[in-house]
Amino acid sequence: MPLDESVVCCYYVEVMLTSITLIKHHHLYVVLKLLVSFGAPLFIENSAKETPCDCAEKAGHSQIALYLESKMVFSVI
């Protein structure tokens, strides 16, 4: 049975957002860089049409938001 693309997309958004929350709380900024370097999706959106960068900014995680934004600007789509 093939996976519904929206379910997969939702799962990745939740994993990324959960990871960002854990990274901020545990000061593991290096983990975020590893996730991104291994291809974590930067442009994926949650049901509110927010990217991980948007969510980080909304939650007040400015360092993470700036890092993600810089990676989004210089990424090859």
Secondary structure, 3 states (H helix, E strand, C coil): CCCCHHHHHHHHHHHHHHHHHHHHHHCCHHHHHHHHHCCCCCCCCCCCCCCHHHHHHHCCCHHHHHHHHHHHHCCCC
